[in-house]
Amino acid sequence: MTRTFLQPDDLHDLVSDQFGSDRRLAALDRLTGGTKKGVYRLRLDDRTTVMLYVWAAGENYWPPSPAVPDDPFTDASGADLFAAAHAALTGAGVRVPHLLMIDRDGRHLDADIALVEDAGALRLEALVEHDPAAAVTPLSALGDALRRMHTAFGPHFGKVAAIARGEASQTRRTEDVIVDRALGHLDAAAARDARLADAHHRVGAHVRHLRSAVTPREEYGLVHGELGPDHVLVTPAGEAVMIDFEGLTYFDVEWDHAWLQMRFGETYPALRPVALDPHRLALYRYAQTLSLIDGPLRIADTDFPDRKWMLDLAEWNITKALAAI
């Protein structure tokens, strides 16, 4: 598809309406790296900045794909999900960018949008890599936030927005949803990679073996979904600001910790995690490995600008998936 991104002239009315007719947009920067929504930094003529989120077809690089019907991590993008997740995280005492305005009625653009606080450009990922001493405070703050999330329990699993609408009617166990999700990722990835096609039966058997060790449990905390150090901004005061949380879900907290262990590596213990079920964690870790093969291979088939990065990510996880069997 031909993608057109926002230009400064597109935002004249929005800036005037939100900040007054005496203020002007001095510069508009579209941040790279996102795959589901557009993220723009608005620089005003008084040197203040704000962030603009845009949920539009032209900003979403993900192609349609089959999904498990009750998988709560499917289609984790949209202004409604953002608003519900923002409210839930704020209510749980988690630091997120302050919400200045949300428009789901197309008053300003032909898309859903939100204006939020600009919490800065420094990501925890960069701080951990280049200045570990300075990362101690935000890592501790993030650990505090995660414990608040992971002990904020709900009676059902599902997207926060769906739970708020009373749409929780699940009869299955969470681990069975994840098994179906993992096997779906395996099927899709095997169609693109001969090594996985050859190992399809063994990989599927390994998923089911991991599932067999998981015992029933119905305790669902607030889960980000794919939390890594690139989804945490660090303010000059050392605050850890969580972003990209549209997928916020009531689910097994092991799902978050599988991502956290993978993404934070040696710094993971600094988060001081809650008690976890090792069998559930092992299943979810392997399921995420399969997801990180299928997803990157699918998006690499689109016009996503950093195709090589996606292919390298898939290759890394193919090696992990095959090593486990």
PEQUI-V638617 format. One record per pair of residues at least 24 apart in sequence whose ideal C-beta (glycine too) atoms are under 10 Angstrom apart, sorted by the first residue. I is the first residue (numbers start at 1). J is the second residue. D is the distance in Angstrom with one decimal. If there is no record, write none. Layout:
# PEQUI-V638617
i=(I;I)
j=(J;J)
d=(D;D)
This chain:
# PEQUI-V638617
i=(1;1;1;1;1;2;2;3;3;3;3;3;3;3;3;3;4;4;5;5;5;5;5;5;5;6;6;6;6;6;6;6;6;6;6;6;6;8;8;10;10;10;10;11;11;11;11;11;11;12;13;13;13;14;14;14;14;14;14;14;14;14;15;15;15;15;15;15;15;17;17;17;17;18;18;18;18;18;18;18;19;19;19;19;19;19;19;22;23;28;29;30;30;31;32;32;33;33;33;33;34;34;34;34;34;35;35;35;35;35;35;35;35;35;35;35;36;36;36;36;36;36;36;36;36;36;37;37;37;37;37;37;37;37;37;37;38;38;39;39;39;40;40;41;41;42;42;43;48;49;49;49;49;50;50;50;50;50;50;50;50;51;51;51;51;51;51;51;51;51;52;52;52;52;52;52;52;52;52;53;53;53;53;53;53;53;53;53;53;53;53;53;53;54;54;54;54;54;54;55;55;55;55;55;55;55;55;55;55;56;56;56;56;56;57;58;59;60;61;61;61;61;61;61;61;62;62;62;62;62;63;63;63;63;64;65;65;65;65;65;65;66;66;66;67;67;67;68;68;68;68;68;68;68;68;68;68;69;69;69;70;70;70;70;70;70;70;70;70;70;70;71;71;71;71;71;71;72;72;72;72;72;72;72;72;72;72;72;72;72;72;72;72;72;72;72;72;72;73;73;73;73;73;73;73;73;73;73;73;73;74;74;74;75;75;75;76;76;76;76;76;76;76;76;76;76;77;77;77;78;78;78;78;79;79;79;79;79;79;79;80;80;80;80;80;80;80;81;81;81;81;81;81;81;81;81;82;82;82;82;82;82;82;82;83;83;83;83;83;83;84;84;84;84;84;84;84;84;84;85;85;85;85;85;85;85;85;85;85;85;85;85;86;86;86;86;86;86;87;87;87;87;88;88;88;88;88;88;88;88;88;88;88;88;89;89;89;89;89;89;89;89;89;89;91;91;91;92;92;92;92;92;92;92;92;92;93;93;93;93;93;94;94;94;94;94;94;94;94;94;94;94;94;94;94;94;95;95;95;95;95;95;95;95;95;95;95;95;95;96;96;96;96;96;96;97;97;97;97;97;98;116;117;117;117;118;119;119;119;119;119;119;119;119;119;119;120;120;120;120;120;120;121;121;122;122;122;122;122;122;123;123;123;123;123;123;123;123;123;124;124;124;124;124;124;124;124;124;124;124;124;125;125;125;125;125;125;125;125;126;126;126;127;127;127;127;127;127;128;128;128;128;128;128;128;128;129;129;132;132;132;134;134;135;135;135;135;135;135;136;136;136;137;137;137;137;137;138;138;138;138;138;138;138;138;138;138;138;139;139;139;139;139;139;139;139;139;139;139;139;140;140;140;140;140;141;141;141;141;141;141;141;141;142;142;142;142;142;142;142;142;142;142;142;142;142;143;143;143;143;143;143;143;143;143;144;144;144;145;145;145;145;145;145;145;146;146;146;146;146;146;146;146;146;146;146;146;146;146;146;147;147;147;147;147;147;148;148;149;149;149;149;149;149;149;149;149;149;149;150;150;150;150;150;150;150;150;150;150;150;150;150;151;151;151;151;151;152;152;152;152;153;153;153;153;153;153;153;154;154;154;154;154;154;154;155;155;155;155;156;156;156;157;157;157;157;157;157;157;157;157;157;158;158;158;158;159;159;159;159;159;159;159;160;160;160;160;160;160;160;160;161;161;161;162;162;163;163;163;168;168;170;173;173;173;173;173;173;173;174;174;174;174;174;174;174;174;174;174;174;174;174;175;175;175;175;175;175;175;175;175;175;175;175;175;175;175;175;176;176;177;177;177;178;178;178;178;178;178;178;178;178;178;178;178;178;178;178;179;179;179;179;179;179;179;179;180;180;181;181;181;181;181;181;182;182;182;182;182;182;182;182;182;182;182;182;182;182;183;183;183;183;184;184;184;185;185;185;185;185;185;185;185;185;185;185;185;186;186;186;186;186;186;187;187;188;188;188;188;188;188;189;189;189;189;189;189;189;189;189;189;189;189;189;190;190;191;191;192;192;192;192;192;192;192;193;193;193;193;193;193;195;195;195;195;196;196;196;196;196;196;196;198;199;199;199;199;201;202;202;202;203;203;203;203;203;203;203;204;204;205;206;206;206;206;206;207;207;207;207;207;207;207;208;209;209;209;209;210;210;210;210;210;210;210;210;210;210;211;211;211;211;211;211;212;212;213;213;213;213;213;213;214;214;214;214;214;214;214;214;214;214;215;215;215;217;217;217;217;218;219;219;219;219;220;220;220;220;220;221;221;221;221;221;221;221;221;221;222;222;222;222;222;222;223;223;223;223;223;223;223;223;223;223;223;223;224;224;224;224;224;224;224;225;225;225;225;225;226;226;226;226;226;226;226;226;226;227;227;227;227;227;227;227;228;228;228;228;228;229;229;229;229;229;230;231;231;232;251;252;252;252;252;252;252;253;253;253;253;254;254;254;254;254;254;254;254;255;255;255;255;255;255;255;256;257;257;257;258;258;258;258;258;258;258;258;259;259;259;259;261;261;262;262;262;262;262;282;285;285;286;286;286;286;288;288;289;289;289;289;289;289;289;289;289;290;290;290;290;291;292;292;292;292;292;293;293;293;293;293)
j=(57;58;61;302;303;58;303;38;56;57;58;59;60;61;303;305;56;58;30;38;40;54;56;58;59;30;38;40;42;52;54;56;58;59;109;111;113;42;43;54;108;109;110;40;42;52;108;109;113;108;107;108;109;42;52;101;103;107;108;109;113;115;42;44;45;50;52;108;115;101;103;107;108;42;50;100;101;103;108;115;44;45;46;48;50;100;115;46;48;52;121;54;59;121;305;306;230;305;306;309;59;60;61;77;244;59;60;61;62;77;295;299;302;304;306;310;60;61;62;75;76;77;78;244;246;247;77;78;79;82;111;112;113;114;244;246;111;113;116;243;244;113;115;118;121;115;118;118;118;117;118;120;121;97;98;100;101;115;116;117;118;97;100;114;115;116;117;118;119;243;100;101;108;109;113;114;115;116;118;79;82;97;99;102;111;112;113;114;115;116;243;244;246;79;109;111;112;113;114;79;80;81;82;104;111;112;113;114;246;109;110;111;112;113;111;111;111;302;298;299;302;303;304;305;310;295;298;299;302;304;298;299;301;302;298;184;185;188;294;295;298;184;187;188;180;181;184;172;176;177;178;179;180;181;182;183;184;172;177;180;157;158;169;170;171;172;174;176;177;180;181;177;178;180;181;184;249;156;157;158;159;160;162;163;168;170;174;177;181;220;223;225;247;248;249;250;251;255;159;177;178;181;223;225;226;247;249;251;255;291;159;181;247;159;246;247;159;224;225;226;244;245;246;247;248;249;244;246;247;104;112;161;246;103;104;111;112;113;114;246;104;112;159;161;164;165;246;159;160;161;162;245;246;247;248;249;112;114;116;161;244;245;246;248;112;114;160;161;164;246;159;160;161;162;163;164;165;246;248;159;160;161;222;224;225;242;244;245;246;247;248;249;114;116;160;245;246;248;160;161;164;248;149;152;154;160;161;163;164;222;245;248;249;250;145;148;149;152;160;222;224;242;245;248;148;152;222;145;148;149;150;151;152;221;222;248;144;145;148;149;152;141;142;144;145;146;148;149;152;222;224;240;241;242;245;248;119;138;141;142;144;145;232;233;235;239;240;241;242;145;233;241;242;243;245;233;241;242;243;245;241;243;233;235;241;233;232;233;234;235;236;239;240;241;242;243;233;234;235;236;239;241;233;234;232;233;234;235;236;241;228;229;230;231;232;233;234;241;243;228;229;230;231;232;233;234;240;241;242;264;267;228;229;230;231;232;234;263;264;229;230;234;229;232;233;234;238;240;229;232;234;264;265;266;267;270;229;267;266;267;270;234;238;229;234;238;240;267;270;238;267;270;234;237;238;239;240;229;232;233;234;235;237;238;239;240;241;270;229;232;234;238;240;264;267;268;269;270;271;272;238;240;270;271;272;232;234;235;237;238;239;240;241;227;229;232;234;239;240;241;242;260;264;270;271;272;240;260;268;269;270;271;272;273;274;240;271;272;224;232;239;240;241;242;271;221;222;223;224;227;240;242;253;256;257;260;271;272;273;274;221;253;271;272;273;274;221;222;221;222;223;224;227;242;245;248;253;256;274;221;222;223;224;252;253;254;256;257;273;274;275;276;219;221;222;253;274;220;221;222;250;218;219;220;221;222;250;253;219;220;221;222;249;250;251;218;219;220;250;218;220;250;218;219;220;221;223;249;250;251;252;255;220;249;250;251;225;246;247;248;249;250;251;222;223;245;246;247;248;249;250;246;248;249;249;250;220;249;250;220;250;218;211;214;215;216;217;218;252;214;216;217;218;219;220;250;251;252;254;255;280;284;210;211;212;213;214;215;216;217;252;254;277;279;280;283;284;287;211;214;251;252;287;207;210;211;214;251;252;254;255;280;283;284;286;287;288;291;204;207;208;210;211;214;283;287;207;287;207;287;288;290;291;294;206;207;208;210;211;283;284;286;287;288;289;290;291;294;207;208;287;290;290;291;294;287;288;289;290;291;292;293;294;295;297;298;321;287;290;291;293;294;321;290;294;290;293;294;295;297;298;290;291;292;293;294;295;296;297;298;314;317;318;321;293;294;294;297;293;294;297;298;300;301;314;293;294;297;314;315;318;318;319;321;322;290;293;294;297;318;321;322;322;318;321;322;325;325;322;324;325;286;289;290;321;322;324;325;290;325;325;283;286;321;324;325;283;286;287;290;321;324;325;283;282;283;286;325;279;280;281;282;283;284;285;286;287;324;279;280;282;283;286;287;279;283;277;278;279;280;282;283;252;254;277;278;279;280;281;282;283;284;277;279;280;252;254;277;280;252;250;252;253;277;249;250;251;252;253;249;250;251;252;253;254;255;256;274;248;249;250;251;253;256;247;248;249;250;251;252;253;254;255;256;257;259;248;249;251;255;256;259;260;249;251;255;256;259;255;256;259;260;262;263;288;291;292;255;256;257;259;260;263;264;259;260;262;263;264;260;263;264;265;267;263;259;263;264;284;276;277;280;281;283;284;277;280;281;284;278;279;280;281;282;283;284;285;280;281;283;284;285;287;288;284;281;284;285;282;283;284;285;286;287;288;289;284;285;288;292;285;288;288;289;292;317;320;324;320;324;320;321;324;325;317;320;316;317;318;319;320;321;322;323;324;317;318;320;321;317;316;317;318;320;321;317;318;319;320;321)
d=(7.9;7.2;9.7;8.7;7.3;8.4;9.2;9.8;9.7;9.2;4.8;7.9;9.8;8.8;7.3;9.9;9.7;6.1;5.5;6.6;8.4;8.7;9.4;7.2;7.5;7.1;6.9;6.1;9.8;7.8;6.7;9.1;9.5;9.1;7.6;9.0;9.6;9.0;10.0;10.0;8.9;6.7;9.6;8.4;6.9;7.6;7.8;8.0;9.7;9.8;8.8;6.1;9.1;8.7;8.0;8.7;8.4;8.7;4.3;7.2;7.8;7.9;7.1;7.2;9.7;9.4;9.9;9.5;9.8;8.9;9.8;8.2;7.1;9.5;8.3;7.2;5.9;9.8;8.7;6.3;6.5;9.8;8.8;8.4;8.4;9.7;9.5;9.3;8.5;8.5;9.9;9.3;9.2;8.6;7.3;8.1;8.0;9.5;8.0;9.5;7.4;9.2;8.5;9.9;8.1;8.9;7.3;4.7;6.2;9.1;9.2;6.4;9.3;6.7;9.8;9.2;5.3;7.6;6.4;9.3;7.8;4.1;8.8;8.6;7.7;9.6;6.0;8.5;9.0;8.5;9.3;9.0;9.5;9.3;8.7;7.9;8.3;9.0;9.7;8.9;9.1;9.5;10.0;6.4;8.2;8.0;8.3;9.3;8.2;9.3;4.3;9.2;9.8;9.5;9.8;6.5;9.3;5.5;7.0;6.9;5.4;6.7;9.1;8.6;7.2;5.0;7.1;5.0;7.9;9.1;9.8;9.6;9.8;9.2;6.3;7.4;5.8;8.0;9.8;7.9;7.0;9.4;10.0;8.8;9.7;8.5;6.4;4.6;8.0;6.7;9.6;9.8;9.3;9.4;7.0;5.3;7.7;5.4;8.5;5.3;9.3;9.2;7.9;9.1;6.0;4.4;7.3;8.4;8.8;7.8;7.4;3.7;7.7;8.7;8.4;8.4;7.8;9.9;9.8;5.8;5.3;7.2;4.6;8.7;9.8;8.2;7.4;6.3;7.7;9.0;6.0;7.5;7.1;5.8;9.7;8.5;9.5;6.8;8.1;8.8;6.2;6.3;8.6;7.6;9.7;8.1;7.4;9.8;9.5;6.1;8.8;9.3;4.5;5.0;9.5;9.1;6.2;10.0;9.2;9.0;8.8;8.0;8.9;5.8;8.8;6.3;9.5;9.3;5.7;8.7;9.7;5.7;8.2;7.5;5.1;8.6;9.9;10.0;6.2;5.0;5.2;9.3;7.6;9.4;9.8;8.9;8.8;7.7;9.9;9.8;8.8;8.5;8.1;9.7;4.5;7.9;6.2;9.6;8.5;9.1;9.2;7.5;8.9;5.6;8.1;5.9;6.6;8.1;8.1;8.7;9.1;8.5;9.2;9.1;9.4;9.0;7.6;9.9;6.0;8.3;9.3;9.1;5.3;3.1;8.3;7.9;9.5;5.3;7.9;9.1;6.9;8.6;6.4;8.0;4.9;8.8;3.6;7.3;6.3;8.6;6.8;8.0;9.7;5.7;10.0;9.6;9.0;6.5;7.7;5.2;9.2;8.8;4.2;7.3;7.5;9.7;8.5;6.1;9.2;9.1;9.6;7.7;4.9;9.1;9.6;7.7;9.9;7.8;10.0;9.4;7.7;4.9;3.7;8.6;8.6;5.7;8.8;8.9;7.5;8.4;5.4;7.4;8.8;8.8;9.6;9.7;9.9;4.8;5.9;7.7;3.6;8.8;8.5;8.5;9.6;7.4;9.1;8.7;8.3;9.6;8.4;9.8;8.9;7.9;9.5;4.8;9.0;9.0;8.1;6.4;9.0;6.1;10.0;9.1;8.3;9.1;7.3;9.3;8.8;7.3;8.8;6.7;6.3;6.7;9.9;8.2;9.6;8.0;5.0;5.7;9.7;9.0;4.8;9.7;6.2;9.9;8.6;7.4;5.2;9.1;9.1;10.0;9.4;9.1;4.5;8.4;6.3;6.1;9.2;8.2;9.4;9.1;9.2;5.9;8.6;9.7;8.6;9.9;7.3;9.0;9.6;6.5;9.5;9.3;8.5;5.4;6.3;5.2;6.7;9.3;9.7;6.4;5.4;7.2;6.8;7.8;6.1;8.7;6.6;9.9;9.6;8.9;10.0;9.7;8.4;9.3;9.8;4.5;8.4;5.7;9.9;7.8;9.8;4.3;9.7;7.7;5.7;7.1;5.7;7.1;9.5;8.0;7.7;9.8;9.8;6.5;4.8;8.0;8.4;9.9;9.5;6.6;5.5;8.2;6.7;6.0;7.1;9.9;9.1;8.8;4.2;7.7;8.4;4.0;7.3;5.5;6.5;9.2;9.9;9.0;9.2;7.1;3.8;4.6;8.7;7.7;9.7;8.3;9.3;8.3;8.8;8.6;8.1;9.2;10.0;5.6;9.7;10.0;5.7;9.7;9.8;7.6;8.8;9.1;5.5;9.3;8.6;9.8;9.6;7.8;9.8;8.2;7.9;8.7;7.9;9.4;9.7;7.2;8.2;8.9;9.5;7.2;8.6;9.0;4.1;8.7;8.4;9.4;7.1;9.0;4.6;8.5;9.7;5.5;7.0;4.2;8.8;9.9;8.9;9.1;9.6;9.9;7.5;8.3;6.3;9.5;9.7;4.4;6.5;9.4;9.1;8.4;6.9;8.3;8.0;9.3;9.0;10.0;10.0;7.0;6.3;4.2;9.3;8.8;8.7;5.9;9.4;9.7;4.1;9.4;7.7;9.4;9.3;8.6;6.2;10.0;8.8;9.8;9.7;9.5;6.6;3.9;4.7;7.6;9.9;8.6;9.1;8.4;9.8;9.2;9.9;6.5;9.6;6.7;9.5;9.4;9.3;9.8;8.4;8.0;9.6;9.2;8.5;7.2;8.6;7.7;6.1;8.6;7.2;7.9;9.6;9.7;8.6;7.3;7.9;5.9;9.5;8.3;6.2;4.1;7.3;7.4;9.4;9.0;9.9;8.6;8.0;7.8;9.6;4.2;6.9;7.7;9.9;9.8;4.2;9.6;7.0;8.3;7.9;5.0;9.8;9.4;9.8;6.3;8.9;8.6;6.7;9.6;6.0;4.8;8.7;9.8;6.0;6.2;5.7;8.5;7.8;9.6;9.3;5.1;7.8;7.8;9.5;3.9;9.2;8.2;9.6;7.6;8.4;8.6;6.7;6.5;8.5;9.7;4.6;9.8;9.0;7.0;5.2;5.0;7.6;9.9;8.4;6.6;6.0;8.0;9.5;9.0;7.5;7.3;5.3;8.0;9.3;7.3;9.6;9.3;9.6;9.2;4.8;6.5;6.7;9.1;8.5;9.5;8.8;9.2;9.1;8.7;5.8;9.6;8.2;10.0;9.6;8.3;10.0;6.3;8.3;8.3;9.7;9.1;9.7;8.1;8.5;9.9;7.7;9.9;6.2;5.2;9.3;8.3;8.4;9.3;9.0;5.8;9.9;9.8;4.7;9.3;8.6;8.7;7.8;9.5;9.9;9.1;6.5;6.2;8.3;9.4;7.5;9.3;9.0;9.9;9.9;8.9;9.7;8.1;9.3;9.3;8.5;9.7;7.7;9.0;6.5;6.1;9.5;5.0;9.1;9.8;9.5;5.9;6.9;8.5;5.0;9.3;7.6;7.5;9.8;9.8;9.9;6.3;9.7;8.5;7.4;9.9;9.7;5.1;9.6;9.0;9.0;8.2;9.1;7.1;3.9;8.6;8.8;5.0;7.4;9.5;6.3;8.6;9.2;8.3;8.9;9.5;7.9;7.6;9.3;9.1;4.2;5.1;8.7;6.8;3.9;7.7;9.7;9.7;9.8;9.6;5.4;9.8;8.3;7.7;8.5;9.8;8.6;9.3;8.8;4.7;9.1;7.8;7.1;6.8;9.3;9.7;4.5;4.4;9.1;9.4;6.0;8.8;7.8;9.1;7.9;8.6;9.4;9.2;9.5;9.2;8.7;8.2;4.8;8.2;9.1;8.2;8.6;7.4;9.7;7.1;7.9;9.2;6.4;6.4;9.4;9.2;6.5;8.9;7.2;9.4;9.7;6.6;7.4;7.8;9.5;9.5;8.0;6.0;6.5;9.8;8.8;9.6;4.7;8.9;9.8;7.5;6.2;7.8;8.3;6.0;10.0;9.8;7.9;9.9;7.0;8.6;6.1;5.0;7.5;6.5;7.1;7.8;10.0;9.9;9.9;9.7;9.9;9.3;9.8;9.6;7.4;9.2;9.9;5.5;4.1;8.9;8.9;5.9;8.4;9.2;9.0;9.6;9.9;5.8;9.9;9.5;9.0;9.4;9.6;8.8;4.1;8.7;7.5;7.7;9.5;9.5;7.3;9.9;4.9;5.1;9.6;8.7;5.8;9.4;7.8;7.3;8.5;7.3;9.7;7.0;7.5;9.7;9.8;7.8;8.4;9.9;8.3;4.1;5.6;6.8;8.3;9.5;7.0;7.5;7.8;4.5;9.8;9.6;8.2;8.2;6.3;7.7;6.5;8.5;8.4;8.8;8.3;7.1;5.1;7.2;4.4;7.4;6.2;9.0;5.3;4.7;9.3;9.3;6.3;8.3;9.9;9.0;5.7;7.8;9.1;6.0;8.1;7.3;7.4;7.8;9.2;8.6;5.5;10.0;10.0;8.6;8.4;9.0;9.6;9.7;5.8;9.3;5.6;6.1;7.4;9.1;6.4;7.7;7.9;3.4;7.4;9.2;6.1;6.1;9.3;7.9;7.8;9.4;8.7;10.0;9.6;9.3;7.9;6.0;9.0;9.7;7.2;9.2;9.2;9.5;10.0;8.8;9.1;4.5;4.5;8.9;8.3;5.2;8.5;8.7;9.0;9.9;5.2;9.6;8.7;8.0;9.1;6.3;8.1;8.9;8.6;8.7;4.3;4.2;8.7;8.0;5.4;9.2;8.7;8.8;6.4;9.8;7.1;10.0;7.0;8.4;8.6;9.7;9.4;9.6;9.4;9.5;8.6;7.4;6.4;9.8;8.6;10.0;9.4;5.0;8.9;9.7;5.1;5.1;10.0;9.8;7.7;7.6;9.6;9.5;6.1;8.4;7.9;4.3;9.4;8.6;9.1;4.7;5.5;9.9;8.9;6.4)
